Amino acid sequence: MPEALRKVADAILAAPAEAARLTIVDLAERSATSTATITRFCRALGFTGYAELRVAVATETGRVAQQTWQTDIGREILPDDSLDRVLSVVSGNDIRLIQETGDQLDLAVVEKVAQAVARAGRVLLFGVSSSAAVASEMEYRLQRMRVPTWSRSDAHTALTDAALLGQGDVAIGISHSGRTREVIEVLAESGSHGAITVAVTSQPRSPLAEVAELVLTTASRATSYRSEGFAAIHSQLLVLDVVYVSVAQRTYERTKQAFDVTVRAVAGHRLPEQGLTGPGSAEGDI
């Protein structure tokens, strides 16, 4: 390759997974070239444009990751496996999924979601099955920061709430597959009334992602006795936890005051630690 194109190739090969997430401008800066050079590089490899190159790189890095996974984790959990084996597989799976989710998380999108939530008049969270539990946890966290938030597990109630959203409000739909009809309908209804729509899914090209304005992706893999949707819970919680902390940073004074008030409210319902007495010794299970 000519020197300029070789610089682009070197930048991609140095960190393929990261390169697949870069914009064309970012890759040009990383390789010390220009966007025109990136375009020439794509065409030299037979791609129609940069988007097609990114998909190809992401697909290839995913294939390598899957091969590594099979080597590291090996067989699935069997009925006669020891608890040591079960613990090793389950913890290894969860740790790997959290790491993969963090690696692929688009922080620019996180910033936009956190900014929208911090300013929102109302926030609606919706998921079904295991995703409903994740939505409920996020509802609790945001409510503690005085963010008006509701999570729903019933589609009719969620659709009713979605119809009442408007400009400046936020709707967050959670679905591992991105193909749960009810979640798609709620997000579409919310968007039709002007709300900012956010999808949390493991499938960035799913129907849910298509109806969302902003998409936060998670990683998930099934093992014996654990479906992908169940395995995705930790990844979903990680993504929303990053959003939660980012919202707290943007509303620091309000959040700190809210935390102080809520801790005092429940302090009397927790037994003091041994050797400690008085109301100041109980922080509350918050």
Secondary structure, DSSP 8 states (H G I E B T S, - for coil): --HHHHHHHHHHHHSHHHHTTS-HHHHHHHTTS-HHHHHHHHHHTT-SSHHHHHHHHHHHHHHHHHHHHHHHH-S---TT--HHHHHHHHHHHHHHHHHHHHHH--HHHHHHHHHHHHH-S-EEEE--THHHHHHHHHHHHHHTTT--EEEESSHHHHHHHHHT--TT-EEEEE-SSS--HHHHHHHHHHHHTT-EEEEEES-TTSHHHHH-SEEEE-----BTTB-HHHHTHHHHHHHHHHHHHHHHHHTHHHHHHHHHHHHHHHGGGS---TT--SGGG-----
